[in-house]
Amino acid sequence: MKPAKTLIDGAVVAKRNLIKIKRVPDLLVFSTLSPIMFILLFAYVFGSQISVPGVSYREYLIPGIFAQTVIFTSTVTGAGLADDMQKGIIDRFRSLPMSRSAVLIGRTGSDVANNVLVVVVMSLTGLLVGWRIRSSFIEAAGGFVLLLLFAYAISWVMAWVGLLVPSPEVVNNASFMVIFPLTFIANTFVPTNNFPSVLKWIANWNPVSAVTQAARQLFGNTNPAAPPADYWSLQHPVWYTLIWIVVLLAIFVPVSARQYRRAASR
């Protein structure tokens, strides 16, 4: 099928998913309340006890919350596909004259739009608690784009999981068990300097640390007098993040498409 036709079909599926959010606003409300809670909790409760040399803790914190939230929000992709499989919606799609790839393209595309809304809400909340962007407009825009690209790559991982498991509840539980430690064993909330040696090595090579550090640099939320990081991943966090994005998409786009064909033919 022609690429243009696939994109058009994908846009229709994305619109269907966005309409679902409009009709069930709880999906958006709870996906935005959680990061707001984290921002307020860390800024006003833990933030008073955490000091980051050369930078306000709230400016250090917000990029980490961004990274954690867009990753967690990407689990909506897997849960949505698992829900469609469970309810037989995928069977209806199969009966229509549409590209099979459109379902995955539409699902991941709509979740990018969902992430944009969540990032806007988080940005406004961050500004209210004292976060500021101290770089140029282009650099700041690059920071937001990088976060969304990373979330998009993670959404394809979640798409594969959603097609693999029998229900959205399993997707949520399985993703929580992986993503929660992945976002905490990182520099999202505190510097990794005082981590135990093994955890420090894991945290500094963790892609979540890289995308968080990249966002901090692009937003101007770093200490300019700080010595260079000891790890290449944090010396070049933008490049390291882009490498992860390319690798994840190269692996999970075809794997998810193959799993979709298997799941839809059952």
C-alpha positions as CSV (number, residue, x, y, z in Angstrom):
1,M,0.0,0.0,0.0
2,K,1.2,3.5,-0.8
3,P,3.0,5.4,2.0
4,A,0.6,8.4,1.6
5,K,-2.4,6.1,2.0
6,T,-0.8,4.6,5.1
7,L,-0.3,8.0,6.7
8,I,-3.8,9.1,5.9
9,D,-5.2,6.0,7.5
10,G,-2.9,6.5,10.4
11,A,-4.2,10.0,10.9
12,V,-7.7,8.7,11.0
13,V,-6.8,6.2,13.7
14,A,-5.0,8.9,15.6
15,K,-8.1,11.1,15.5
16,R,-10.1,8.2,16.8
17,N,-7.8,7.8,19.8
18,L,-7.8,11.5,20.5
19,I,-11.6,11.6,20.4
20,K,-11.5,8.8,23.0
21,I,-9.5,11.0,25.3
22,K,-12.0,13.8,24.8
23,R,-14.9,11.5,25.7
24,V,-13.1,9.9,28.6
25,P,-11.2,12.9,30.1
26,D,-10.1,10.9,33.1
27,L,-7.3,9.5,30.9
28,L,-5.9,13.0,30.4
29,V,-6.6,14.2,34.0
30,F,-4.8,11.4,35.7
31,S,-1.9,11.5,33.3
32,T,-1.4,15.2,34.2
33,L,-2.2,15.0,37.9
34,S,0.7,12.6,38.6
35,P,3.5,14.8,37.3
36,I,2.0,17.9,39.0
37,M,2.0,15.9,42.3
38,F,5.7,14.9,41.7
39,I,6.6,18.5,41.0
40,L,4.9,19.9,44.1
41,L,6.2,17.0,46.3
42,F,9.8,17.2,45.3
43,A,9.9,21.0,45.0
44,Y,8.3,21.8,48.4
45,V,8.9,18.7,50.5
46,F,12.1,17.0,49.4
47,G,13.6,20.0,47.6
48,S,14.2,21.8,50.9
49,Q,16.6,19.1,51.9
50,I,18.3,18.6,48.5
51,S,21.1,20.9,47.3
52,V,22.6,20.9,43.8
53,P,25.7,23.1,43.5
54,G,25.5,26.0,41.1
55,V,21.8,25.6,40.1
56,S,18.4,25.9,41.8
57,Y,17.0,22.5,42.7
58,R,13.7,23.3,41.1
59,E,15.5,24.1,37.8
60,Y,17.4,20.8,38.2
61,L,14.2,18.9,39.0
62,I,11.8,19.9,36.3
63,P,13.7,18.4,33.3
64,G,13.8,15.1,35.2
65,I,10.1,15.2,35.8
66,F,9.6,15.9,32.1
67,A,11.6,12.8,31.2
68,Q,9.9,10.6,33.8
69,T,6.4,11.7,32.8
70,V,6.7,11.4,29.0
71,I,8.1,7.9,29.5
72,F,5.2,6.9,31.8
73,T,2.7,8.5,29.4
74,S,4.0,6.4,26.6
75,T,2.6,3.3,28.3
76,V,-0.8,4.5,27.1
77,T,0.2,3.1,23.7
78,G,0.5,-0.4,25.0
79,A,-2.5,-0.2,27.2
80,G,-4.6,1.2,24.4
81,L,-3.6,-1.6,21.9
82,A,-4.2,-4.3,24.6
83,D,-7.6,-2.8,25.2
84,D,-8.4,-2.8,21.5
85,M,-7.3,-6.4,21.2
86,Q,-9.4,-7.4,24.2
87,K,-12.5,-5.7,22.9
88,G,-12.2,-6.9,19.3
89,I,-11.6,-3.5,17.8
90,I,-8.6,-4.8,16.0
91,D,-10.8,-7.3,14.2
92,R,-13.0,-4.5,13.0
93,F,-10.0,-2.7,11.7
94,R,-9.0,-5.8,9.8
95,S,-12.3,-5.8,8.0
96,L,-11.8,-2.3,6.7
97,P,-9.9,-1.3,3.5
98,M,-7.0,0.3,5.4
99,S,-3.3,-0.2,5.9
100,R,-2.4,-2.6,8.7
101,S,0.5,-0.3,9.7
102,A,-2.0,2.6,10.2
103,V,-3.2,1.1,13.5
104,L,0.3,1.3,15.0
105,I,1.1,4.6,13.4
106,G,-2.1,6.2,14.6
107,R,-1.8,4.8,18.1
108,T,1.8,6.1,18.6
109,G,1.0,9.4,16.8
110,S,-2.0,10.1,19.1
111,D,0.1,9.4,22.1
112,V,2.7,12.0,20.9
113,A,-0.2,14.5,20.9
114,N,-1.2,13.4,24.4
115,N,2.4,13.9,25.6
116,V,2.5,17.4,24.1
117,L,-0.5,18.3,26.2
118,V,1.1,16.8,29.3
119,V,4.3,18.7,28.7
120,V,2.4,22.0,28.4
121,V,0.7,21.4,31.7
122,M,4.0,20.4,33.4
123,S,5.8,23.5,31.9
124,L,3.1,25.8,33.3
125,T,3.3,24.1,36.7
126,G,7.1,24.3,36.6
127,L,7.0,28.0,35.9
128,L,4.7,28.5,38.8
129,V,7.1,26.8,41.3
130,G,10.2,28.7,40.0
131,W,11.5,26.8,37.0
132,R,13.0,29.0,34.3
133,I,14.4,28.4,30.8
134,R,17.8,30.1,30.6
135,S,18.7,29.2,27.1
136,S,17.7,30.4,23.6
137,F,14.3,29.7,22.1
138,I,15.8,27.3,19.6
139,E,17.7,25.4,22.3
140,A,14.6,25.2,24.5
141,A,12.5,23.9,21.5
142,G,15.2,21.3,20.9
143,G,14.9,20.2,24.5
144,F,11.1,19.6,24.1
145,V,11.5,17.9,20.8
146,L,14.2,15.6,22.1
147,L,11.9,14.6,25.0
148,L,9.0,13.9,22.7
149,L,11.2,11.9,20.3
150,F,12.5,9.7,23.1
151,A,8.9,9.2,24.3
152,Y,7.9,8.3,20.8
153,A,10.6,5.6,20.7
154,I,9.5,4.2,24.0
155,S,5.9,4.1,22.8
156,W,6.9,1.6,20.1
157,V,8.4,-0.6,22.9
158,M,5.0,-0.3,24.7
159,A,3.2,-1.1,21.4
160,W,5.0,-4.4,21.2
161,V,4.3,-5.1,24.9
162,G,0.6,-4.2,24.4
163,L,0.3,-6.7,21.5
164,L,2.1,-9.4,23.4
165,V,0.1,-9.4,26.7
166,P,-3.6,-10.3,27.1
167,S,-5.0,-7.1,28.9
168,P,-4.2,-3.4,29.6
169,E,-3.9,-4.2,33.3
170,V,-0.9,-6.5,32.5
171,V,0.7,-3.7,30.4
172,N,0.3,-1.2,33.3
173,N,1.8,-3.6,35.9
174,A,4.6,-4.9,33.7
175,S,5.6,-1.4,32.5
176,F,5.5,0.0,36.0
177,M,7.9,-2.7,37.3
178,V,10.4,-1.7,34.6
179,I,9.9,2.0,34.1
180,F,9.7,3.0,37.8
181,P,13.2,1.8,38.7
182,L,14.5,2.9,35.3
183,T,13.5,6.5,36.1
184,F,14.7,6.5,39.7
185,I,18.1,4.8,39.1
186,A,19.1,7.9,37.1
187,N,19.8,11.6,37.6
188,T,16.2,12.5,37.3
189,F,15.7,13.8,40.9
190,V,19.2,13.9,42.5
191,P,22.8,13.9,41.2
192,T,24.3,10.4,41.0
193,N,27.6,11.3,42.7
194,N,26.7,9.7,46.0
195,F,25.2,6.5,44.5
196,P,26.9,3.2,45.3
197,S,29.4,2.4,42.6
198,V,27.4,-0.2,40.8
199,L,24.2,1.9,40.8
200,K,26.2,4.9,39.8
201,W,27.6,3.1,36.7
202,I,24.0,2.0,35.8
203,A,22.6,5.4,36.4
204,N,25.2,7.2,34.3
205,W,24.7,4.9,31.3
206,N,20.9,4.8,31.8
207,P,19.3,6.5,28.7
208,V,16.8,8.3,31.1
209,S,19.8,10.0,32.6
210,A,21.0,11.1,29.2
211,V,17.7,12.5,28.0
212,T,17.3,14.3,31.4
213,Q,20.8,15.8,31.2
214,A,20.2,16.7,27.5
215,A,17.0,18.6,28.5
216,R,18.8,20.3,31.4
217,Q,21.6,21.5,29.0
218,L,19.1,22.6,26.3
219,F,17.0,24.5,28.9
220,G,20.1,26.1,30.5
221,N,19.4,24.4,33.8
222,T,23.0,23.3,34.5
223,N,25.9,24.7,36.5
224,P,28.3,26.3,33.9
225,A,31.2,25.9,36.4
226,A,30.7,22.2,37.0
227,P,33.5,19.9,35.8
228,P,32.9,17.7,32.8
229,A,31.1,14.4,33.5
230,D,33.2,11.2,33.8
231,Y,31.0,9.3,31.4
232,W,30.7,9.8,27.6
233,S,26.9,9.3,27.9
234,L,26.6,12.5,30.0
235,Q,29.4,14.4,28.2
236,H,27.4,14.1,25.0
237,P,23.8,13.4,26.3
238,V,22.0,14.7,23.1
239,W,24.0,12.3,20.9
240,Y,23.6,9.4,23.3
241,T,19.8,10.0,23.5
242,L,19.6,10.2,19.7
243,I,21.5,6.9,19.4
244,W,18.9,5.3,21.8
245,I,16.0,6.7,19.8
246,V,17.4,5.3,16.5
247,V,18.1,1.9,18.1
248,L,14.7,1.6,19.8
249,L,12.9,2.6,16.6
250,A,15.0,0.3,14.4
251,I,14.3,-2.7,16.7
252,F,10.7,-2.1,17.8
253,V,9.0,-0.6,14.8
254,P,9.4,-3.9,12.7
255,V,9.0,-6.1,15.8
256,S,5.8,-4.4,16.7
257,A,4.5,-4.6,13.1
258,R,5.3,-8.3,13.0
259,Q,3.6,-8.9,16.4
260,Y,0.5,-6.9,15.2
261,R,0.2,-9.2,12.1
262,R,0.4,-12.3,14.4
263,A,-2.0,-10.9,16.9
264,A,-4.5,-9.7,14.3
265,S,-4.5,-13.1,12.6
266,R,-5.4,-15.1,15.7
